[in-house]
Amino acid sequence: MKINTRRSAFLVISEIENKKNPNADTLMEKYHRTLKDPKDRKLFVEIVHGVLKFKNLLDYYINFVATKGVKDKRILNVLRIATYELMFLDRIPEYATVDEACSLVESINKHQKGFVNAVLRNIIRKKDEIEKALERVKETNLKDFLSIKLSYPKFLIEYLEQSYGLEKTIKILEFLNTKPLQSIKINTKKIDREDFLKKLELNGYKYTLAEENSEIVYILSGNIKDSDLYREGYFYFQDLASSLVVKWNKEDFESAGAILDLCAAPGGKTFNCAEITKGFIISCDVNKSKVDLLRNNLVRLGFDNVVPAQSDATILNEDFIDKFDIVIADLPCAGFGTIRKKPDIKWNKTLEDIESLHELQLRILDNAAKYVKDGGIIFYSTCTLGHKENEDTAKDFVKRHKEFSIVYQKTIFPDEYQCDGFFIAKLRKEGKEEA
Ligand SMILES: C[S@@+](CC[C@H](N)C(=O)[O-])C[C@H]1O[C@@H](n2cnc3c(N)ncnc32)[C@H](O)[C@@H]1O
């Protein structure tokens, strides 16, 4: 049974490494489903996320003992999995980790079994020596040290440092390495908050509430997706940060007659609006299967004031011009704020990606500007950190569209709110641009 868990983790990690921007969530889900025992599932997620989160640190340990490096990526990934277990998982005895790694490597290349065994035994033996060597890196080059110890590409550390300073960047990066709690939003259109919390207790779920939004509940134990509470539509999955766009601007959304959500899937902000608005919402996404999923969730949650549609936000839709009180532009971004849940993001984004996402955001906002009525609002948001995609996009947008002004903009720092990193800008259309 255990070999299946590690083999699944090995296959997912290898596939993520081999492709640029693979859909890691879909991959994880595919292999997750093949594991029947909840304990195996938990270990599988722990290993995949752990290896992706701490890849640089694991490689430092491995390369310290395998001084010529490990050229075969498959063998390297077996070693990373085992080294992660040795460093981070107290519950698994060291001998079991080494045995499992040897069995796994045997099925890949049996000639490498002795090598893997020797590397892992050396890591166990030389742990203190390796830690001391790493401390010496800290004394000579702090950024190199952080890039290894916290395991982030150096460009990302430097990029965030430019935006927030080094001290804040370290706090952010440390927090993004922690494990997220399962976060859900109560569907207040179907059930009262107190009644829902009682039902949670009756069903044996332990929970805590988010400070900034008491309708966001952190589930501490159990798989709530398999519950009747989910099937009844009493909640949907959403991070605290994502819920704050509507929560912090409730009056705007309550009074809006027509709302357009340009990049809506999986639907979090649309659902937040649908709970409170007296008007209607058109929810678009470019991805057809995501729109189908959104549609299914609308039925499950019982919202009848939302029209889902497949639509590309970069293409101007003449029918939308001047029609909306609010446009939600929760745009494609690098996603650095979500690294706790999607650690592969650490390794598959570049500075060029950030630049081109900034440009894409401006293109979509150019269209959004036309869809909003005079006096209306665009809520521009991302789940990323760093000025280029956030403050700079908002700044460049109002430079291009003099009829808009920035009412406020705010970065939700993950280490402060204990949630994803996020950015919100409220942009009001004051009147027609002068010719
Ligand atoms: C950050 S997610 C949106 C999250 C969503 N607003 C929520 O609260 O659940 C970005 C979404 O943008 C969609 N997307 C990417 N490019 C797009 C485009 N050109 N037009 C419309 N949607 C797009 C993606 O499919 C993805 O679902």
The ligand as an SDF file (V2000), in Angstrom:
LIG
                    3D

 27 29  0  0  0  0  0  0  0  0999 V2000
   -8.1100   33.8460  -10.4910 C   0  0  0  0  0  0  0  0  0  0  0  0
   -9.1360   32.7770  -11.3710 S   0  0  0  0  0  0  0  0  0  0  0  0
  -10.6910   33.4700  -11.0030 C   0  0  0  0  0  0  0  0  0  0  0  0
  -11.2330   33.0700   -9.6680 C   0  0  0  0  0  0  0  0  0  0  0  0
  -12.6900   33.4340   -9.4960 C   0  0  0  0  0  0  0  0  0  0  0  0
  -12.9420   34.8250   -9.7650 N   0  0  0  0  0  0  0  0  0  0  0  0
  -13.2040   33.1000   -8.1110 C   0  0  0  0  0  0  0  0  0  0  0  0
  -13.4020   33.9810   -7.2880 O   0  0  0  0  0  0  0  0  0  0  0  0
  -13.4310   31.9100   -7.8650 O   0  0  0  0  0  0  0  0  0  0  0  0
   -8.8940   33.2880  -12.9880 C   0  0  0  0  0  0  0  0  0  0  0  0
   -9.8430   32.6900  -14.0050 C   0  0  0  0  0  0  0  0  0  0  0  0
   -9.6520   33.4080  -15.2080 O   0  0  0  0  0  0  0  0  0  0  0  0
   -9.9610   32.5600  -16.2670 C   0  0  0  0  0  0  0  0  0  0  0  0
   -9.4080   33.1820  -17.4840 N   0  0  0  0  0  0  0  0  0  0  0  0
   -8.1300   33.2010  -17.9260 C   0  0  0  0  0  0  0  0  0  0  0  0
   -8.0300   33.9010  -19.0590 N   0  0  0  0  0  0  0  0  0  0  0  0
   -9.2800   34.3650  -19.3420 C   0  0  0  0  0  0  0  0  0  0  0  0
   -9.8430   35.1280  -20.4030 C   0  0  0  0  0  0  0  0  0  0  0  0
   -9.0890   35.5890  -21.3950 N   0  0  0  0  0  0  0  0  0  0  0  0
  -11.1620   35.3790  -20.3730 N   0  0  0  0  0  0  0  0  0  0  0  0
  -11.9520   34.9140  -19.3710 C   0  0  0  0  0  0  0  0  0  0  0  0
  -11.4800   34.1620  -18.3600 N   0  0  0  0  0  0  0  0  0  0  0  0
  -10.1650   33.8940  -18.3350 C   0  0  0  0  0  0  0  0  0  0  0  0
   -9.3500   31.2480  -15.8610 C   0  0  0  0  0  0  0  0  0  0  0  0
   -9.9730   30.1680  -16.5570 O   0  0  0  0  0  0  0  0  0  0  0  0
   -9.6250   31.2340  -14.3500 C   0  0  0  0  0  0  0  0  0  0  0  0
  -10.7840   30.5060  -14.0840 O   0  0  0  0  0  0  0  0  0  0  0  0
  1  2  1  0
  2  3  1  0
  2 10  1  0
  3  4  1  0
  4  5  1  0
  5  6  1  0
  5  7  1  0
  7  8  2  0
  7  9  1  0
 10 11  1  0
 11 12  1  0
 11 26  1  0
 12 13  1  0
 13 14  1  0
 13 24  1  0
 14 15  1  0
 14 23  1  0
 15 16  2  0
 16 17  1  0
 17 18  1  0
 17 23  2  0
 18 19  1  0
 18 20  2  0
 20 21  1  0
 21 22  2  0
 22 23  1  0
 24 25  1  0
 24 26  1  0
 26 27  1  0
M  CHG  2   2   1   9  -1
M  END
$$$$
